[in-house]
Amino acid sequence: MARLSWLDSAGETTLIDEYAQKSGTFIEAMADGKIDESEVQAQEARLVELMKKIEPKLDDDQHAEITELLCELSAYNLMQMLHMIHSSRPMTASAWRP
């Protein structure tokens, strides 16, 4: 399998979300337009399986760097989701100021 770059050609934007949205497991989970608890649990199980496979292969420096990368990616995904939720909410009368 060819290596997929984590960044766009300019090296400024992550492509990970695009790859995730094209994955078979994501497409299958989103087929009905909602994510239920069993789908979240199945995704976590896939994640744990990959972590168990990859973590032992890393030396201490690689482990520290990838741990930081995973934490930053998780924070980015949460922030992006919360921003989308917040920006899609209708403005209330108290929030609107001419």
CORNORGI-V759394 format. One record per run of one state. SS is the DSSP state (helix for helix, strand for strand, loop for the rest). FROM is the first residue (numbers start at 0). TO is the last residue. If there is no record, write none. Layout:
ss->SS from->FROM to->TO
ss->SS from->FROM to->TO
This chain:
ss->loop from->0 to->5
ss->strand from->6 to->6
ss->loop from->7 to->12
ss->strand from->13 to->13
ss->loop from->14 to->14
ss->helix from->15 to->21
ss->loop from->22 to->22
ss->helix from->23 to->31
ss->loop from->32 to->35
ss->helix from->36 to->54
ss->loop from->55 to->58
ss->helix from->59 to->87
ss->loop from->88 to->97
